[in-house]
Amino acid sequence: MSLTSLTAVELAKKIKAKEVTVPEATKAALDAIEKREEKINSFVTVDREGALKRAEEVQKLINDKTLTGALAGVPVAIKDNMCTNGMLTTCSSKILNNFVPTYTAQAVENLEAAGAVILGKTNMDEFAMGSTTETSAFGVTRNPWNTEHVPGGSSGGSCAAVAAEECYYALGSDTGGSIRQPSAFCGVTGIKPTYGTVSRYGLIAYGSSLDQIGPVAKDVTDCAAILEVISSYDKKDSTSLKRDDTDFTSALVDDVKGMRIGIPRDYFGDGLDGEVKEAVFAAAKVLEEKGAVLEEFDLSLVEYAIPAYYVIASAEASSNLARFDGVKYGYRTGACEGLHDMYKKTRSEGFGAEVKRRIMLGSFVLSSGYYDAYYLKALRTKALIKQAFGKAFEKYDVILGPAAPTTAPRLGESLLDPIKMYLGDIYTISVNLAGLPGISLPCGIDGKGLPIGMQLIGDCFKEKNIIRAAYAFECTREYRHCSMTEE
């Protein structure tokens, strides 16, 4: 087994035991990136020189016992919508193709304080708008399991990098499933925590009421350890929460006896691939055999989640992206006549088609004639969805379902039909609308050799329930490496 096949926690233990050095682990990851990037395109920026220099510094801190945490010395990749001081941060958009921040996102600072070595920034759908990582201005990212297929999105670069063993773990962001869906497509594990648990300071916003940073890794243990490190109250983020229950690794217990698991009938109707349905039900059966109590129920309102989400997310995006105008930073058009013309040409040339589509949709639903008809109605629907989940969690500890209706589609298929691409988020977006935690983890392989992911959803602040259930299931199976990592 190669060094990059280790999980983050396994590697940290070997570093602590002086079996491996931080520079060795960093070089192994950088070599894997160099070897596989031509096929995958997971990264927008790779900081080889900076990573190796940082690795030496971290090794000294570990040697003198200044750094003793569960992730000390482990190299990480960061999604390219999180600011990193002195390192290019583009959101995979032409309009930020030369933006180098002067500060670092709080979640990334937390990792660095714990001894992380940043390898670089991962590719993504432009401004996190997409479900396939095909809308990036820096080329598509490909699924390591089959490079003719998408890795999912928008955190497709982070998930593909972990699956291809180009890094030991990564950070992603989740606005409507952007960690959980690509994790399912790439056969890795990803957590979207309760809204407000991880600071959004330094995260370039798409939908401010929906965005949340979370970990992507090979297994549940890694995700729990990473989430423990990045979770913190931050006065710089007005939506940040003070919590004293972020010892997520305490939930890594192989015991689900008596755990009440609800399975929404609404998630298993038309549109769900047969192989995905079979694999998710088989996973549910495993948990039942380990002592969990399973029950099917009607969640309701599922069909309204997608229109409500895209109205709210697009409205917030149209507001958040107004700051990108070519004046203060980023791309600026070359030839223009006056300020207004410069704004128009800069945004026309700098933004891609999907971003423009969502800005226009958002501006439309916020306009005076349609605000009540669309935006306010979407907010009321959001409240009803939150109520429906609240009622379900009065009876169940965890809700179990698929992470996506199919396995990874072929490259180009989704972009031909944007509505179909939006419908692919049907199982994930409600979690963001309600501010709930969710985890996606592998539960099978389809007939084409592509991973199938299942999703576990918990009530607000109940990450430990989904971590416990996910860990119990994971204990019954080994992590499957994609063929690319065995070359």
N, C-alpha and C positions, 0 to 999 in steps of 0.2 A: 504494500500500500504506500502511495506517495505521501509526502508531507502535506500537500494541499487537500488530501482526502480526509484529514482529521477534522473533527468539529472544532469550533472555537474554544470550547471549554476543555476538550482533550488537549489541544495545542498549548493552552495556558498552563495546564498541569505539567506538561513535558518541559516547558520553559522554566517553570518554577523548580522542577526537579533537575534542571541543568542537563537534560537529555538533548535539548534543542536550544539554539540561541535565537533571539529576536531577528537579527540580521539574516540568519539562515532561513527562517520562516518567511520573512519579507521577500528575500530573493527568490524563493520557491514560487511565491505567488506572482511576482513580477515576470518570472520566466514563463509561467503558465499563461499569463496575459499575452506575452509576446508570441507564444506558440499558437494560441487559439483565437486571438482577436480578429484576424483576417476573415475567419469564418463566422464569428459571432457578432462582433461590433457592439460589445457591452459597454464600452467606455467612450466618453467624450474626451476626457483628459486623464492621462496616466503620469503621475509625478514620481518617476523612478529615482531621480537624484534626491528629492525631498524625503521620500519614504525611507531610503537607505540611511540617510543622515539621522532621521527621527528614530529609526530602529536602533542605532548605536546609542542614542541618548536614553531611550527607554530601557535598553539592556543594563546600562549603568545604574538606573534608578531601581531596577529589579535586584541587581547584585547587592546594592546597599540597603535593600529591604524598605525603600521608600514606597515602592509599588508592590502590593501584595494581593490585589483583587483577582476575581475569577476570570477576568479578561485581559489582564496585564500582558502587553507585548504582542497581542493578536492583531494582525493587519485587517483593515476594513475598507470597504468601498462605500462611497456616499452618493446618493441620488443627486443629480445635478440641479436641483432646485433648492438646495440648502447652502447658504452662504459659507464660504471658507476663506478666511483672511489670506490674501495673497495668491489664491488659486482661482483660476478661471471658473466662473459659475454662469452657465448659459441658459438653463431651463430648456436646453435643446432647441433654442430659437435663434434665428438670424438676428433678431432685434437685440439680443444680449451676447452676440458672438465675441465681444471684446470686453465684457464686464468682469472686473476683478475686485471683489468686495474688500473692504477695510475692516471687516469684523466677521466673527464666526457664529453660526447658529448655536443656540444654547445646547441642543441635544448633542451636537458634534463636540462642543466644549466638554460636556459631561463624559463623553467617550475618551477624549484626549486626556482628561484628568485621571481616568482609570487606566491609562497606558496604551491606548489604541494607536496604531500606525496607519495613517490614511494613505491608501494606494493611489486614489484618484477619484474622479467623478463619473457616475454611470449615466448612460444614455436613457432617454425617456420620451414619451409622447410630449410634443411641444406644450409647455406650460401645464403639463399633466393632463392635457385634454385628449383623451383617446384610450382605447382598450387593447392596443396591439403593439405599441412602440414603433409604429410605422409613420407617425406624423412628425418625427424628429427632423430638424434641419440638417442633421449630421448623419443621415442614412438610417436604414432600418436595423433593428437588432433581430437576430435569428435565434430560434429555440435550439439549445444544445442537444436536445433529444432527437430533433430532426430539423435541419437547417432550412427546409422548405416551408416550415411552419412558424407562426409568430410566437413570441414568448409571453404574450399578454401585455397589459399595460395599466397604468402608465409607468409603473416601476419595473418595466420589463428588463431594463439594463441591469438593475440590482439583482433581480431573480435569476436572470440568465448567467450572470457572473458567478453567483453562488452555485448554480447547477453545473456550470462548466468548471468549477473548482479553480476559478481565477482569483477568488478571495475566500476568506474563511467565513465571513458574514458581511451583511450590508445593511444600510438604512434605506428605507423607502418612505413614501408618503401615500396616504390613503384618503381620497376624497369621496369615492363611491365604490371602492373595492380595489383600488390600485395597488395594494399590497397583496390582498388575498387571492384575487383572480390570477395574476401572473405567477404567484406561488403555486397555485394549482396546476397551471399550464406547464410549469418548469419542474414539478416534482420536488419542491422545497417547502419549507414551513414559514409562515408569516403571520404576524399579529398586528391587528389594528386595535390599540387600547381605547379605553373610555375617553371621550372628548375632554381635553383639558389636562390629561395625565402627563403628557409630554409637551414641553414648551414649543410653541410655534414661532418663537422669536428667531429670525434668520431664515425661516422657511418662506420662499417667495410664493405668495398666496395665489390660489386658484379660487376656491370657495371658502371664505374665512370661517363660516359656521360649520363646515364639514371636514376641512383638512385635519389630518392628524399624522404625525410621524410614528413609525414603528419599525421593528426589526424583521429581517429576512435571514434565515439560516438553514442549516441542514436538518436540525431537529428541534423538538420542543424545549429541551434543556437549554440549548443555546439561546433560543428566543426569550425564555424566562430570565436568564442571566443578563441579556442585553437590555431588556425592558427595565429591569431593576436599576441598571446604571443610568439610562437616559431619562427616567422618570424623575421629575423634580418640580417644585413650585418655583415660578419665575415671575418676579414683579414686573419684568419688562413685557410680559404677555398678559393682557387683561383677561384672557380666558383661561389662564393657568389655575389649577386647583391645588390646594394644600391637602395632601394625603399622608396618612401614617401607616398605610397598609400595602406598601410597595415592595414587600419582601416576597416577590413572585416565585422565587426558587423554592420557597417552603411548600408550594403546591405540587411539587414534583413527587407525587405519591402514587404508587400503583394500586389504587383502591377506589372503586366507584360503587361499592355496595350501597344500595339505597338511594343513589343519585337519581333524581327524576329528570328524564330526558324527553322533551317534546319533539315530535316530528311533524312539521306542518304539511298537511295534505296539499295545500296550495303550491308547494315547491316541487311536487312530483306529478304535475299534469302535463298537458301538451307542451311541446318544445324542449322537453328534457330528453337527452340522448339515452337510449336504452342501456348502454354499457355503463354510463355514469350512474344511472338510477340503481342498477344492480350492485355496483361497487359500494355506493353510499349505504344502501340497505344492508349489505354484507358487513360493513363497518359497524353499523348500528347493532347488528346481531352479536358481534364480538363484544361490544360494551354490555349488552344484555346478559351474555354468558358470564361476564365478570361481575354481575350483580346489580347493574343499573336497571331502573324501571322505565321501560319505554312505553310511550303512548302517542298515537296520532291525534292531531287536533286541527281545527281551522283557525288560521292566523288572521285571515281577512285583509282587505285593503292592498294586497300584493300588486294587483293590476294598476293601482294608482301611484305606486312608488316611483316608477320611472318618469312619468310626466311631471310629478311634483319635484323630483330631484333635478331634472334637466332645466326646469324653469328657475328654481332657486340657485343652482350652481351657475347657470349662465348669467343670471342677474348679478350675482356677486362677482363673477369673472369680468363682466363688462365694466364694473366699477373698479376692480383691482387693477385691471390692465390699462386703465386710463393714464397711469403714471408713465407708461413707456411711450415717450413722444419724441425722442431724439434730442432733447434739450440737455438733460442733466448727465446721462450716461447711456451706454449702449450704442447701437447702430444709428447713424444719421444719413439720410439720403444725400447724394452729391449735388444734384442740380435742383434748385427750387427758387421760387419767387415769393419771398415773404414768409412770415411765421406760419400762417394757416396752411400754405402750400407745403411747407416743410413737415408739419404734423401729418398731413394727409399722405404724402409720398413716403415718409419714413414708416408709417404704420402699414401702408399698402405693401411696401417692399419687405418689411421686417417680419410681419406675421404670416403664418401659413394658412392654408384654406380652412382647416378645422377650427383654429383659433378665431378666425374671422367669422365663421359660421356661428360660433357660440357668443361672440361679442354682439353680433347683430341680433341674435335671439334674445340675449339678455337686455339689450337696449330697447327692444320691442316690448318685452313684458313689463319693463319699468316705465314705459312712456305713459303720459297722462291718460290716454284713452283706454289703456289695457291693464293698468296697474291692478285695479280691483278684480278684473275678470281673470287674470292669470296669476300674478305674483301673490296677492293676498289669499287667493284660493289655494295656491300651492302651500303657503304657510299654514293654513288651516288643516290641509291634508297631512302635512308633516306632524302637526300636533295629534291628529287622530291615529297616525301610525305609531307614534310614541305611546299613546294610550293602549293600543292593541298589544304592543310588546309588554307594557306594564301589567296588563291583565294576564298575559301568558306566563310571566315570571312569578305571578302569585302562586302558580301551580307547578312550574318546572324550574329546575336549577340551570338547565342548559337546553338550547334549541339546536337540533342537528339537521343539516341539509347539505345539498351540493354547494360548491363554491361557484360553479359556472354550469350552464346548461349543456355544454359540449366540452370536449378536449380542444386543444389548440387548433384553430383553423389554419388553412394554408395562407401564405403571404398573399396579400392583395384581395382576398375574398371579402374581408370586412369593409375595406375602404370603398368597395363598389356599392355598398348599401349602408349608409350611416345609421339608418333607423334600426337595421338588424344588429349593427354593432352596439347601439345603445341598449337594445333588448338583452344583450349578453350580460348586462350588469344586474339583471333582475333579482338575483339572490343576495347581492352584496350591498346595494345602495340603501336599503332600509336601515341597515346598521348605522350608517353615517347620519341619516336623517334623524334617528333616535339617539345618536351619541353613544351607542353601545360598543362594548368590546367584542371582537370576533377573531377567530384563528382559522387559518386554512392549513391543512396538512395532507400529505399523499395517502390515498387509500386504495390505489390500484393502477393498473395499466390497461389501456384499451387494445383492441385488435390491431391498431396501427402502431403499437409500441409507444404511445404517448401517455403521460401521467394523468391520472384522475385525482382531483382533490375534493375533500369534504370540508365543510365549514361547521364550526361550533360557535354559537352566539351566546353571550352571557348578559345578565342585567348590568346596569351601570355599576361600576366599581367592583364587579365580580369577575375580574380576570382570572382569579385563582380557580374558579369553577371550571372555566374552559381549559385552562392549563392542565388541571388535574385530569379531566376527561381525555384530553388530547394525549397526555403522557401515558395514561393507562392503555389507550389504544395502541400507541406507538411501541409500547413494551412487547406487543405481540408480533411485531414485524421488524425486519432489518431495513435500514435506509438503502434505497436502490440508487446506484450511481448510473448516470447516462453513459452510453458507449463512448462518447467523445473523451471522457476522463480516463478511459482505459486504453487509449491509443499509445 
